[in-house]
Amino acid sequence: MRIEDDDGVRTVTFDRPEVKNAFTADVARELSAALEAVTAESFDAVVVTGDGDAFSAGGDIEAMAERDETAREAYQRVRGTLGRVAEAILTAPVPVVARVNGDAVGAGMSVAAACDFAYASRDARFAASFINVGLVPDAGATVTLPELVGLRAAKELAFTGKLISAERAAELGLVNDVVDADELDSVVDEMVETLASRPTESLALAKEAIHANLGRPWQDGLEREAQAQTLAYDTDAHEEGVSAFLEKRRPNFD
């Protein structure tokens, strides 16, 4: 992961383009730490983006296949890594902007959903692909998706795992806007400049109040999410989904 600070803006870049910036526990910890270190006194905004042609392809499937852990260990890992990422974004004292330069799948989509703003390249695609490997959405998606796109659309994304276009993501409210790839930097920069011109403390208070007033406290949602994911990791469907992915075949969940 690459972290660059410039004139009050911290840019965090997933920099494993050879694996489409796939998520691992270490990546989650690094992202969380980069966000947790941000203060309103030193920064105006954070930008999260990916290197290469993907934002993030989600969880590293090969790493999943190698896991051997108890239910308690799985819970602690999910809550302490992916749950921590969502918490760090949702509680960051400055706005967090997702610069979605390419596909945002699985945890990649979840990160974009948790951010305060998201701008996508026109060729980006989105998917809550967890179900394809027998898992439930994590990194905050069970909390953020229904709020952003509505209950039925959130269920459609989570239950089918289908890829949707950037334009469809914008229609649903998953991203703020979709632009040509060569315009993405300027659009994100313009938003960051606008945010930088606003009082940071007031932005932090507004963000905190908005999140506190959601229908259900997101803290409770993250707990339930981690519990559900812990159970999902121990299912035959997850084992089959991982095996099918590695063997390059369609999974059989019957």
Secondary structure, DSSP 8 states (H G I E B T S, - for coil): -EEEEETTEEEEEE--GGGTT-B-HHHHHHHHHHHHT--TTT-SEEEEEESTTEEE--B-HHHHHT----HHHHHHHHHHTHHHHHHHHHH-SS-EEEEE-SEEETHHHHHHHHSSEEEEETT-EEE-GGGGGT----TTHHHHHHHHH-HHHHHHHHHH---EEHHHHHHHTSSSEEE-GGGHHHHHHHHHHHHHTS-HHHHHHHHHHHHHTSSS-HHHHHHHHHHHHHHHHTSHHHHHHHHHHHTTS-----
